[in-house]
């Protein structure tokens, strides 16, 4: 019986750790919290069913719990593209480079700009996409 309680405690700790890592945009975080709680309950039920010898029920509950866990962790893959194409003048203004800047100067300006606007550094994804688009525009011949 002690092994059952140990397995249930492990599932509870797993659920708490997973809930602590919930960082998601609005509307999606609630689904992930609910999915974590439900999947923890399903996995706990699977442990109890296995302890009582109901292997078919245990496998079904464990499968449902694992499926819910995996499906709630999947994130849609999005490709960010700038809403509009930048002109060469706009691209130079975004990066702050001169009209006849070399590729090295463009890349250095891009690095400085990305250090400020990258989402991991407190910027937004939209600004990062715009800075990337500006660099690409100037490097391909603008």
Secondary structure, DSSP 8 states (H G I E B T S, - for coil): -HHHHHHHHHHHHHHHHHHHT----TTHHHHHHHHHHHHHHHHHHHHHHHHTT-HHHHHHHHHHHHHHHHHHH---------SS---HHHHHHHHT--TT--HHHHHHHHHHHHHHH-GGGT--HHHHHHHHHHHHHHHTT-
